[in-house]
Amino acid sequence: MNEGMKEGKEMDEELRILKEFEEDSHWMAKHFRELQEKYAGKFVAVINKEIVGVDENVENLINSLKNKLSDDELSRTIIEYIPPKNLILIL
């Protein structure tokens, strides 16, 4: 396989990962109210539009995910804090 083909496959893989990330981000935004009802004040981990972990402590969540996900899956997991309804965050 020549270098151009390798670079093309690597780029395809990167684009696939970016698309999955975008789809997971959209899924979280679309389901934010539901997530807030159920997981307010907690960190939620999502991959492939599926919740794979929830915890009040982000370090505990990451450690839990390390035990059940591959390194590849872990690197593609979105972790978001779900604020309570009346909390106002100033960024």
C-alpha positions as CSV (number, residue, x, y, z in Angstrom):
1,M,0.0,0.0,0.0
2,N,1.5,3.4,-0.9
3,E,1.7,6.4,1.3
4,G,-1.2,8.2,-0.4
5,M,-3.5,5.3,0.3
6,K,-2.4,5.2,3.9
7,E,-3.0,8.9,4.4
8,G,-6.4,8.6,2.7
9,K,-7.5,5.8,5.0
10,E,-6.2,7.7,8.1
11,M,-8.2,10.8,7.0
12,D,-11.3,8.7,6.4
13,E,-11.0,7.3,10.0
14,E,-10.5,10.8,11.4
15,L,-13.5,12.1,9.5
16,R,-15.6,9.1,10.8
17,I,-14.5,9.9,14.4
18,L,-15.4,13.6,14.0
19,K,-18.8,12.6,12.6
20,E,-19.5,10.3,15.5
21,F,-18.4,13.1,17.9
22,E,-20.8,15.5,16.2
23,E,-23.6,13.0,16.2
24,D,-23.1,12.4,20.0
25,S,-23.0,16.1,20.6
26,H,-26.2,16.6,18.8
27,W,-27.8,13.7,20.6
28,M,-26.9,15.2,24.0
29,A,-28.3,18.6,22.9
30,K,-31.5,17.1,21.6
31,H,-32.0,15.1,24.9
32,F,-30.7,17.7,27.3
33,R,-34.0,18.2,29.1
34,E,-34.4,14.5,29.6
35,L,-30.8,14.2,30.8
36,Q,-31.4,17.1,33.1
37,E,-34.6,15.5,34.6
38,K,-32.7,12.3,35.3
39,Y,-29.1,13.3,35.9
40,A,-29.0,16.9,37.2
41,G,-25.8,17.7,39.1
42,K,-24.0,14.7,37.6
43,F,-21.5,14.0,34.9
44,V,-22.8,11.9,32.0
45,A,-20.6,9.9,29.5
46,V,-22.0,9.2,26.0
47,I,-20.6,7.3,23.1
48,N,-22.5,6.3,20.0
49,K,-25.6,8.1,21.3
50,E,-25.7,5.8,24.3
51,I,-25.1,6.7,28.0
52,V,-22.2,4.6,29.2
53,G,-21.7,6.1,32.6
54,V,-23.0,8.6,35.2
55,D,-21.4,9.9,38.4
56,E,-21.4,13.0,40.6
57,N,-17.6,12.9,40.5
58,V,-15.8,13.1,37.1
59,E,-12.7,11.3,38.3
60,N,-14.9,8.4,39.6
61,L,-16.7,8.3,36.2
62,I,-13.5,8.3,34.2
63,N,-12.1,5.4,36.4
64,S,-15.3,3.5,35.9
65,L,-15.2,4.0,32.2
66,K,-11.5,2.9,32.0
67,N,-12.7,-0.5,33.4
68,K,-15.4,-1.0,30.9
69,L,-14.4,0.7,27.7
70,S,-11.4,0.2,25.3
71,D,-8.8,2.9,25.1
72,D,-10.3,3.8,21.6
73,E,-13.8,4.0,23.0
74,L,-12.7,6.1,26.0
75,S,-10.9,8.5,23.7
76,R,-14.2,9.0,21.7
77,T,-16.5,9.4,24.8
78,I,-18.1,12.7,25.5
79,I,-18.4,13.6,29.2
80,E,-20.7,16.5,30.1
81,Y,-21.8,18.0,33.4
82,I,-25.6,18.2,33.5
83,P,-26.5,21.3,35.7
84,P,-29.6,21.4,37.9
85,K,-32.5,23.3,36.3
86,N,-32.0,26.5,38.3
87,L,-28.3,26.7,38.1
88,I,-26.9,29.6,36.0
89,L,-23.4,29.1,34.7
90,I,-21.4,32.1,33.5
91,L,-18.6,31.1,31.2
